[in-house]
Amino acid sequence: MTDLALADVDQGDERQLAAGGPADFDAFFAEESATRPREQLTLYGTTYTLPESLPLMFTLQMERVQDSSDPADVRKMLATLYGADVLDTWAEHGMTDRQLGVVLIYSAGNIRRPGSVTMQRAAELYAEQEAGKATAPNRAARRATTKKRKKAPSSGARS
């Protein structure tokens, strides 16, 4: 920042302090939010405008969804980004779990930095993520593999 820019910031802070009263984060965040770029996407004929930053509720729901098989948890998570009832709407249109994953990766990347992730790149990232989830062999398969056998205990006599 230049000295001139710092002087402007200092004057703004001084005006706020001179006005007195508590700091109004509601007004500050609303004003700041209005100036930040937002990405849009169209899916099944509906245009969705992504939030200007990743909602905390989405992050919390992502943690919950990882350990849950309850569709209500997924509905809550999606509602924070796209609005209510999108899970049912998308399912009615035949969305697959892969497509949902690609849309989520695309959305999360473009919420953080609008224009930073293409649909193709989101699909590639999804494929990489899925490749990393290769299932481990089950217990029977692990036991069937040959293991080194321990040497029989010696008699203790030296040869």
TIRO-2110 file (N, C-alpha, C; in Angstrom, 1 decimal):
// TIRO-2110
0.8, -1.2, 0.0, N, 1, A
0.0, 0.0, 0.0, CA, 1, A
0.9, 1.2, 0.0, C, 1, A
0.4, 2.2, -0.7, N, 2, A
1.2, 3.5, -0.7, CA, 2, A
0.9, 4.3, 0.5, C, 2, A
1.7, 5.3, 0.7, N, 3, A
1.5, 6.2, 1.9, CA, 3, A
0.2, 6.9, 1.7, C, 3, A
-0.2, 7.3, 0.5, N, 4, A
-1.4, 8.0, 0.3, CA, 4, A
-2.6, 7.1, 0.6, C, 4, A
-2.6, 5.8, 0.2, N, 5, A
-3.6, 4.9, 0.5, CA, 5, A
-3.8, 4.6, 2.0, C, 5, A
-2.6, 4.5, 2.7, N, 6, A
-2.7, 4.4, 4.1, CA, 6, A
-3.3, 5.6, 4.8, C, 6, A
-3.0, 6.8, 4.3, N, 7, A
-3.6, 8.0, 4.8, CA, 7, A
-5.1, 8.0, 4.7, C, 7, A
-5.6, 7.5, 3.5, N, 8, A
-7.0, 7.4, 3.3, CA, 8, A
-7.7, 6.4, 4.3, C, 8, A
-7.0, 5.3, 4.5, N, 9, A
-7.5, 4.3, 5.5, CA, 9, A
-7.6, 4.9, 6.9, C, 9, A
-6.5, 5.6, 7.2, N, 10, A
-6.4, 6.2, 8.6, CA, 10, A
-7.5, 7.2, 8.7, C, 10, A
-7.8, 8.1, 7.7, N, 11, A
-8.9, 9.1, 7.8, CA, 11, A
-10.2, 8.4, 7.9, C, 11, A
-10.4, 7.3, 7.2, N, 12, A
-11.7, 6.6, 7.3, CA, 12, A
-11.9, 6.0, 8.7, C, 12, A
-10.8, 5.5, 9.3, N, 13, A
-10.9, 4.9, 10.6, CA, 13, A
-11.1, 6.0, 11.6, C, 13, A
-10.5, 7.2, 11.4, N, 14, A
-10.7, 8.3, 12.3, CA, 14, A
-12.1, 8.8, 12.3, C, 14, A
-12.7, 8.8, 11.1, N, 15, A
-14.1, 9.3, 11.0, CA, 15, A
-15.1, 8.3, 11.7, C, 15, A
-14.8, 7.0, 11.6, N, 16, A
-15.6, 6.0, 12.2, CA, 16, A
-15.5, 6.1, 13.8, C, 16, A
-14.3, 6.3, 14.2, N, 17, A
-14.0, 6.5, 15.7, CA, 17, A
-14.7, 7.7, 16.2, C, 17, A
-14.6, 8.8, 15.4, N, 18, A
-15.2, 10.1, 15.8, CA, 18, A
-16.8, 10.0, 15.9, C, 18, A
-17.3, 9.1, 15.0, N, 19, A
-18.8, 9.0, 15.0, CA, 19, A
-19.3, 8.3, 16.3, C, 19, A
-18.4, 7.5, 16.9, N, 20, A
-18.8, 6.9, 18.2, CA, 20, A
-19.7, 5.7, 17.9, C, 20, A
-20.1, 5.0, 19.0, N, 21, A
-20.9, 3.9, 18.9, CA, 21, A
-20.1, 2.6, 18.5, C, 21, A
-20.8, 1.5, 18.6, N, 22, A
-20.1, 0.2, 18.3, CA, 22, A
-19.8, 0.1, 16.8, C, 22, A
-18.8, -0.7, 16.5, N, 23, A
-18.5, -1.0, 15.1, CA, 23, A
-19.6, -1.8, 14.5, C, 23, A
-20.1, -1.4, 13.4, N, 24, A
-21.2, -2.0, 12.7, CA, 24, A
-20.8, -2.9, 11.6, C, 24, A
-20.5, -4.2, 12.0, N, 25, A
-20.0, -5.2, 11.0, CA, 25, A
-21.1, -5.5, 10.0, C, 25, A
-22.4, -5.5, 10.4, N, 26, A
-23.5, -5.7, 9.5, CA, 26, A
-23.4, -4.8, 8.2, C, 26, A
-23.3, -3.5, 8.5, N, 27, A
-23.2, -2.5, 7.4, CA, 27, A
-21.9, -2.7, 6.6, C, 27, A
-20.8, -3.0, 7.4, N, 28, A
-19.5, -3.2, 6.7, CA, 28, A
-19.5, -4.3, 5.8, C, 28, A
-20.0, -5.5, 6.2, N, 29, A
-20.0, -6.7, 5.4, CA, 29, A
-20.9, -6.6, 4.2, C, 29, A
-22.1, -5.9, 4.5, N, 30, A
-23.0, -5.7, 3.4, CA, 30, A
-22.4, -4.8, 2.3, C, 30, A
-21.7, -3.8, 2.7, N, 31, A
-21.1, -2.9, 1.7, CA, 31, A
-20.0, -3.6, 1.0, C, 31, A
-19.2, -4.3, 1.7, N, 32, A
-18.1, -5.0, 1.1, CA, 32, A
-18.5, -6.1, 0.2, C, 32, A
-19.6, -6.8, 0.6, N, 33, A
-20.1, -7.9, -0.2, CA, 33, A
-20.7, -7.4, -1.6, C, 33, A
-21.2, -6.2, -1.6, N, 34, A
-21.8, -5.7, -2.8, CA, 34, A
-20.7, -5.4, -3.9, C, 34, A
-19.5, -5.3, -3.5, N, 35, A
-18.4, -4.9, -4.4, CA, 35, A
-17.6, -6.1, -4.9, C, 35, A
-17.9, -7.3, -4.3, N, 36, A
-17.1, -8.5, -4.7, CA, 36, A
-17.7, -9.2, -5.8, C, 36, A
-16.9, -9.7, -6.8, N, 37, A
-17.5, -10.4, -7.9, CA, 37, A
-18.1, -11.8, -7.5, C, 37, A
-19.1, -12.2, -8.2, N, 38, A
-19.8, -13.4, -8.0, CA, 38, A
-20.0, -14.2, -9.3, C, 38, A
-19.8, -15.5, -9.2, N, 39, A
-19.9, -16.4, -10.3, CA, 39, A
-21.3, -16.9, -10.5, C, 39, A
-21.7, -17.1, -11.7, N, 40, A
-23.0, -17.7, -11.9, CA, 40, A
-22.9, -19.0, -12.7, C, 40, A
-23.8, -19.9, -12.5, N, 41, A
-23.8, -21.1, -13.3, CA, 41, A
-25.3, -21.5, -13.6, C, 41, A
-25.4, -22.1, -14.7, N, 42, A
-26.8, -22.6, -15.2, CA, 42, A
-26.8, -24.1, -15.1, C, 42, A
-27.8, -24.6, -14.5, N, 43, A
-28.0, -26.1, -14.4, CA, 43, A
-29.4, -26.4, -14.5, C, 43, A
-29.8, -27.3, -15.4, N, 44, A
-31.2, -27.7, -15.7, CA, 44, A
-32.1, -26.5, -15.9, C, 44, A
-31.6, -25.5, -16.6, N, 45, A
-32.4, -24.4, -17.0, CA, 45, A
-32.5, -23.3, -15.9, C, 45, A
-31.9, -23.5, -14.8, N, 46, A
-32.0, -22.5, -13.7, CA, 46, A
-30.6, -21.9, -13.5, C, 46, A
-30.5, -20.5, -13.4, N, 47, A
-29.3, -19.8, -13.2, CA, 47, A
-29.1, -19.6, -11.7, C, 47, A
-28.0, -20.0, -11.2, N, 48, A
-27.6, -19.9, -9.7, CA, 48, A
-26.5, -18.8, -9.6, C, 48, A
-26.6, -17.9, -8.7, N, 49, A
-25.6, -17.0, -8.4, CA, 49, A
-24.9, -17.4, -7.1, C, 49, A
-23.6, -17.7, -7.2, N, 50, A
-22.9, -18.2, -6.1, CA, 50, A
-22.6, -17.1, -5.1, C, 50, A
-22.5, -17.4, -3.8, N, 51, A
-22.2, -16.3, -2.8, CA, 51, A
-20.8, -15.8, -3.1, C, 51, A
-20.5, -14.6, -2.5, N, 52, A
-19.2, -14.0, -2.8, CA, 52, A
-18.1, -14.6, -1.9, C, 52, A
-18.4, -15.4, -0.9, N, 53, A
-17.4, -16.2, -0.2, CA, 53, A
-18.1, -17.4, 0.4, C, 53, A
-17.3, -18.4, 0.7, N, 54, A
-17.9, -19.7, 1.1, CA, 54, A
-18.6, -19.6, 2.5, C, 54, A
-19.9, -19.8, 2.6, N, 55, A
-20.6, -19.7, 3.8, CA, 55, A
-20.1, -20.7, 4.9, C, 55, A
-20.0, -20.2, 6.1, N, 56, A
-19.5, -21.1, 7.2, CA, 56, A
-20.4, -22.3, 7.4, C, 56, A
-21.7, -22.1, 7.2, N, 57, A
-22.6, -23.2, 7.3, CA, 57, A
-22.3, -24.3, 6.3, C, 57, A
-21.9, -23.9, 5.1, N, 58, A
-21.6, -24.9, 4.1, CA, 58, A
-20.4, -25.7, 4.6, C, 58, A
-19.4, -25.1, 5.1, N, 59, A
-18.2, -25.8, 5.6, CA, 59, A
-18.5, -26.7, 6.7, C, 59, A
-19.4, -26.3, 7.6, N, 60, A
-19.8, -27.1, 8.7, CA, 60, A
-20.6, -28.3, 8.2, C, 60, A
-21.5, -28.1, 7.3, N, 61, A
-22.3, -29.2, 6.8, CA, 61, A
-21.5, -30.2, 6.0, C, 61, A
-20.4, -29.7, 5.3, N, 62, A
-19.5, -30.6, 4.6, CA, 62, A
-18.9, -31.6, 5.5, C, 62, A
-18.5, -31.2, 6.7, N, 63, A
-18.0, -32.1, 7.7, CA, 63, A
-19.0, -33.1, 8.1, C, 63, A
-20.2, -32.7, 8.3, N, 64, A
-21.3, -33.6, 8.7, CA, 64, A
-21.6, -34.6, 7.7, C, 64, A
-21.7, -34.1, 6.4, N, 65, A
-22.1, -35.0, 5.3, CA, 65, A
-21.1, -36.1, 5.1, C, 65, A
-19.8, -35.9, 5.4, N, 66, A
-18.8, -36.9, 5.2, CA, 66, A
-19.1, -38.2, 6.0, C, 66, A
-19.7, -38.0, 7.1, N, 67, A
-20.0, -39.1, 8.0, CA, 67, A
-21.5, -39.5, 8.1, C, 67, A
-22.3, -39.0, 7.2, N, 68, A
-23.7, -39.2, 7.2, CA, 68, A
-24.2, -39.7, 5.9, C, 68, A
-25.3, -40.5, 6.0, N, 69, A
-26.0, -41.0, 4.8, CA, 69, A
-27.4, -40.4, 4.7, C, 69, A
-27.6, -39.4, 5.6, N, 70, A
-28.9, -38.8, 5.6, CA, 70, A
-29.1, -37.7, 4.5, C, 70, A
-30.0, -37.9, 3.6, N, 71, A
-30.2, -36.9, 2.6, CA, 71, A
-30.5, -35.5, 3.1, C, 71, A
-31.1, -35.4, 4.3, N, 72, A
-31.4, -34.1, 4.9, CA, 72, A
-30.1, -33.3, 5.1, C, 72, A
-29.1, -33.9, 5.5, N, 73, A
-27.8, -33.2, 5.7, CA, 73, A
-27.3, -32.7, 4.3, C, 73, A
-27.4, -33.4, 3.3, N, 74, A
-27.0, -33.0, 1.9, CA, 74, A
-27.9, -31.8, 1.5, C, 74, A
-29.2, -31.9, 1.8, N, 75, A
-30.1, -30.8, 1.4, CA, 75, A
-29.7, -29.5, 2.1, C, 75, A
-29.4, -29.6, 3.4, N, 76, A
-29.0, -28.4, 4.1, CA, 76, A
-27.7, -27.8, 3.6, C, 76, A
-26.8, -28.6, 3.2, N, 77, A
-25.5, -28.2, 2.7, CA, 77, A
-25.7, -27.4, 1.4, C, 77, A
-26.5, -28.1, 0.5, N, 78, A
-26.7, -27.5, -0.8, CA, 78, A
-27.5, -26.2, -0.8, C, 78, A
-28.4, -26.1, 0.2, N, 79, A
-29.3, -24.9, 0.3, CA, 79, A
-28.5, -23.7, 0.6, C, 79, A
-27.4, -23.8, 1.3, N, 80, A
-26.6, -22.6, 1.6, CA, 80, A
-25.9, -22.0, 0.4, C, 80, A
-25.7, -22.8, -0.6, N, 81, A
-25.1, -22.3, -1.9, CA, 81, A
-26.1, -22.0, -3.0, C, 81, A
-27.1, -22.9, -3.1, N, 82, A
-28.0, -22.8, -4.3, CA, 82, A
-29.5, -22.5, -4.0, C, 82, A
-29.9, -22.5, -2.7, N, 83, A
-31.2, -22.3, -2.3, CA, 83, A
-31.9, -23.7, -2.0, C, 83, A
-33.1, -23.5, -1.4, N, 84, A
-33.8, -24.7, -0.9, CA, 84, A
-34.3, -25.6, -2.0, C, 84, A
-34.4, -26.9, -1.7, N, 85, A
-35.0, -27.9, -2.6, CA, 85, A
-34.1, -28.2, -3.9, C, 85, A
-32.9, -27.8, -4.0, N, 86, A
-32.1, -28.1, -5.2, CA, 86, A
-31.8, -29.6, -5.3, C, 86, A
-31.6, -30.2, -4.2, N, 87, A
-31.2, -31.7, -4.3, CA, 87, A
-32.3, -32.4, -4.9, C, 87, A
-33.5, -32.2, -4.5, N, 88, A
-34.7, -32.9, -5.1, CA, 88, A
-34.8, -32.5, -6.6, C, 88, A
-34.7, -31.3, -6.9, N, 89, A
-34.8, -30.8, -8.3, CA, 89, A
-33.8, -31.5, -9.2, C, 89, A
-32.5, -31.4, -8.7, N, 90, A
-31.4, -32.0, -9.5, CA, 90, A
-31.6, -33.5, -9.6, C, 90, A
-32.0, -34.2, -8.6, N, 91, A
-32.3, -35.6, -8.6, CA, 91, A
-33.4, -36.0, -9.6, C, 91, A
-34.4, -35.2, -9.7, N, 92, A
-35.5, -35.4, -10.6, CA, 92, A
-35.0, -35.2, -12.1, C, 92, A
-34.0, -34.4, -12.3, N, 93, A
-33.4, -34.3, -13.6, CA, 93, A
-32.4, -35.4, -13.9, C, 93, A
-32.2, -36.3, -13.0, N, 94, A
-31.2, -37.4, -13.3, CA, 94, A
-29.8, -37.1, -12.9, C, 94, A
-29.5, -36.2, -12.1, N, 95, A
-28.1, -35.9, -11.7, CA, 95, A
-27.5, -37.1, -11.1, C, 95, A
-26.2, -37.4, -11.5, N, 96, A
-25.5, -38.5, -10.9, CA, 96, A
-24.6, -38.0, -9.7, C, 96, A
-24.1, -38.9, -8.9, N, 97, A
-23.2, -38.4, -7.9, CA, 97, A
-21.9, -37.8, -8.4, C, 97, A
-21.5, -38.3, -9.6, N, 98, A
-20.3, -37.7, -10.2, CA, 98, A
-20.6, -36.2, -10.6, C, 98, A
-21.8, -36.0, -11.2, N, 99, A
-22.1, -34.7, -11.6, CA, 99, A
-22.2, -33.7, -10.4, C, 99, A
-22.8, -34.2, -9.3, N, 100, A
-22.9, -33.4, -8.1, CA, 100, A
-21.5, -33.0, -7.6, C, 100, A
-20.6, -34.0, -7.6, N, 101, A
-19.2, -33.7, -7.2, CA, 101, A
-18.6, -32.7, -8.1, C, 101, A
-18.8, -32.8, -9.4, N, 102, A
-18.2, -31.8, -10.3, CA, 102, A
-18.7, -30.4, -10.0, C, 102, A
-20.0, -30.3, -9.8, N, 103, A
-20.7, -29.0, -9.6, CA, 103, A
-20.2, -28.4, -8.3, C, 103, A
-20.0, -29.3, -7.2, N, 104, A
-19.5, -28.8, -5.9, CA, 104, A
-18.1, -28.3, -6.0, C, 104, A
-17.2, -29.0, -6.8, N, 105, A
-15.8, -28.6, -6.9, CA, 105, A
-15.8, -27.3, -7.7, C, 105, A
-16.5, -27.2, -8.8, N, 106, A
-16.6, -26.0, -9.6, CA, 106, A
-17.0, -24.8, -8.7, C, 106, A
-18.1, -25.0, -8.0, N, 107, A
-18.7, -23.9, -7.1, CA, 107, A
-17.7, -23.5, -6.1, C, 107, A
-17.1, -24.4, -5.3, N, 108, A
-16.2, -24.1, -4.2, CA, 108, A
-15.0, -23.3, -4.8, C, 108, A
-14.4, -23.7, -5.9, N, 109, A
-13.3, -23.0, -6.5, CA, 109, A
-13.6, -21.6, -6.9, C, 109, A
-14.8, -21.5, -7.5, N, 110, A
-15.2, -20.2, -8.1, CA, 110, A
-15.8, -19.2, -7.0, C, 110, A
-16.2, -19.8, -5.9, N, 111, A
-16.6, -18.9, -4.8, CA, 111, A
-15.3, -18.2, -4.3, C, 111, A
-14.3, -19.0, -4.1, N, 112, A
-13.0, -18.5, -3.5, CA, 112, A
-12.4, -17.5, -4.5, C, 112, A
-12.3, -17.8, -5.8, N, 113, A
-11.8, -16.9, -6.8, CA, 113, A
-12.6, -17.1, -8.1, C, 113, A
-13.5, -16.2, -8.3, N, 114, A
-14.4, -16.3, -9.5, CA, 114, A
-13.6, -16.4, -10.7, C, 114, A
-14.0, -17.4, -11.6, N, 115, A
-13.3, -17.6, -12.9, CA, 115, A
-12.1, -18.4, -12.8, C, 115, A
-11.8, -19.0, -11.6, N, 116, A
-10.5, -19.7, -11.5, CA, 116, A
-10.6, -21.2, -11.8, C, 116, A
-11.8, -21.8, -11.9, N, 117, A
-12.0, -23.2, -12.2, CA, 117, A
-13.0, -23.4, -13.3, C, 117, A
-12.6, -24.0, -14.4, N, 118, A
-13.5, -24.3, -15.5, CA, 118, A
-14.3, -25.6, -15.2, C, 118, A
-15.3, -25.8, -15.9, N, 119, A
-16.1, -27.1, -15.7, CA, 119, A
-15.2, -28.3, -16.0, C, 119, A
-14.4, -28.2, -17.1, N, 120, A
-13.5, -29.3, -17.4, CA, 120, A
-12.5, -29.5, -16.3, C, 120, A
-11.9, -28.5, -15.7, N, 121, A
-11.0, -28.6, -14.6, CA, 121, A
-11.6, -29.2, -13.4, C, 121, A
-12.9, -28.8, -13.1, N, 122, A
-13.6, -29.4, -12.0, CA, 122, A
-13.8, -30.9, -12.2, C, 122, A
-14.1, -31.3, -13.4, N, 123, A
-14.3, -32.7, -13.7, CA, 123, A
-13.0, -33.5, -13.5, C, 123, A
-11.8, -32.9, -14.0, N, 124, A
-10.5, -33.5, -13.8, CA, 124, A
-10.2, -33.7, -12.3, C, 124, A
-10.5, -32.6, -11.5, N, 125, A
-10.2, -32.7, -10.1, CA, 125, A
-11.1, -33.7, -9.4, C, 125, A
-12.3, -33.9, -9.9, N, 126, A
-13.2, -34.9, -9.3, CA, 126, A
-12.7, -36.3, -9.6, C, 126, A
-12.2, -36.5, -10.8, N, 127, A
-11.6, -37.8, -11.2, CA, 127, A
-10.4, -38.1, -10.4, C, 127, A
-9.5, -37.1, -10.2, N, 128, A
-8.4, -37.3, -9.3, CA, 128, A
-8.8, -37.7, -7.9, C, 128, A
-9.8, -37.0, -7.4, N, 129, A
-10.2, -37.3, -6.0, CA, 129, A
-10.8, -38.7, -5.9, C, 129, A
-11.6, -39.1, -6.9, N, 130, A
-12.1, -40.5, -6.9, CA, 130, A
-11.0, -41.5, -7.1, C, 130, A
-10.0, -41.3, -7.9, N, 131, A
-8.9, -42.2, -8.0, CA, 131, A
-8.2, -42.4, -6.7, C, 131, A
-8.1, -41.4, -5.9, N, 132, A
-7.5, -41.5, -4.6, CA, 132, A
-8.3, -42.3, -3.5, C, 132, A
-9.5, -42.6, -3.9, N, 133, A
-10.4, -43.3, -3.0, CA, 133, A
-10.4, -44.8, -3.3, C, 133, A
-9.4, -45.3, -3.9, N, 134, A
-9.4, -46.8, -4.3, CA, 134, A
-9.6, -47.6, -3.0, C, 134, A
-10.5, -48.6, -3.1, N, 135, A
-10.8, -49.4, -1.9, CA, 135, A
-9.7, -50.3, -1.5, C, 135, A
-9.4, -50.4, -0.3, N, 136, A
-8.4, -51.3, 0.2, CA, 136, A
-8.9, -52.7, 0.1, C, 136, A
-8.1, -53.7, 0.0, N, 137, A
-8.5, -55.1, -0.1, CA, 137, A
-9.2, -55.5, 1.2, C, 137, A
-10.2, -56.3, 1.1, N, 138, A
-11.0, -56.7, 2.3, CA, 138, A
-10.1, -57.7, 3.2, C, 138, A
-10.6, -58.0, 4.3, N, 139, A
-9.8, -58.7, 5.3, CA, 139, A
-9.4, -60.1, 4.7, C, 139, A
-10.3, -60.8, 4.1, N, 140, A
-9.9, -62.1, 3.5, CA, 140, A
-8.8, -62.0, 2.5, C, 140, A
-8.9, -61.0, 1.7, N, 141, A
-7.8, -60.8, 0.6, CA, 141, A
-6.5, -60.5, 1.3, C, 141, A
-6.5, -59.7, 2.3, N, 142, A
-5.3, -59.3, 3.0, CA, 142, A
-4.7, -60.5, 3.7, C, 142, A
-5.5, -61.4, 4.3, N, 143, A
-5.0, -62.6, 4.9, CA, 143, A
-4.5, -63.6, 3.9, C, 143, A
-5.0, -63.6, 2.7, N, 144, A
-4.6, -64.6, 1.7, CA, 144, A
-3.2, -64.3, 1.2, C, 144, A
-2.7, -63.0, 1.4, N, 145, A
-1.4, -62.7, 0.9, CA, 145, A
-0.3, -63.4, 1.7, C, 145, A
0.8, -63.7, 1.1, N, 146, A
1.8, -64.5, 1.8, CA, 146, A
2.6, -63.5, 2.7, C, 146, A
2.9, -64.0, 3.9, N, 147, A
3.6, -63.2, 4.9, CA, 147, A
4.9, -63.9, 5.2, C, 147, A
5.9, -63.2, 5.6, N, 148, A
7.1, -63.8, 6.0, CA, 148, A
6.9, -64.6, 7.3, C, 148, A
7.4, -65.8, 7.3, N, 149, A
7.3, -66.6, 8.5, CA, 149, A
8.5, -66.3, 9.4, C, 149, A
8.2, -66.3, 10.7, N, 150, A
9.3, -66.1, 11.7, CA, 150, A
10.1, -67.4, 11.7, C, 150, A
11.4, -67.1, 12.0, N, 151, A
12.4, -68.2, 12.1, CA, 151, A
12.0, -69.0, 13.4, C, 151, A
12.3, -70.3, 13.3, N, 152, A
12.1, -71.1, 14.5, CA, 152, A
13.1, -70.7, 15.5, C, 152, A
12.8, -70.7, 16.8, N, 153, A
13.8, -70.3, 17.8, CA, 153, A
14.9, -71.3, 17.8, C, 153, A
16.1, -70.8, 18.0, N, 154, A
17.3, -71.6, 18.0, CA, 154, A
17.5, -72.3, 19.3, C, 154, A
18.3, -73.3, 19.3, N, 155, A
18.5, -74.1, 20.6, CA, 155, A
19.4, -73.3, 21.5, C, 155, A
20.0, -72.3, 21.0, N, 156, A
20.9, -71.5, 21.8, CA, 156, A
22.4, -72.0, 21.7, C, 156, A
22.6, -73.2, 21.1, N, 157, A
24.0, -73.7, 21.0, CA, 157, A
24.6, -73.0, 19.8, C, 157, A
25.9, -72.7, 20.0, N, 158, A
26.7, -72.1, 19.0, CA, 158, A
27.3, -73.1, 18.1, C, 158, A
27.4, -72.8, 16.8, N, 159, A
28.0, -73.8, 16.0, CA, 159, A
29.4, -73.5, 15.6, C, 159, A
END
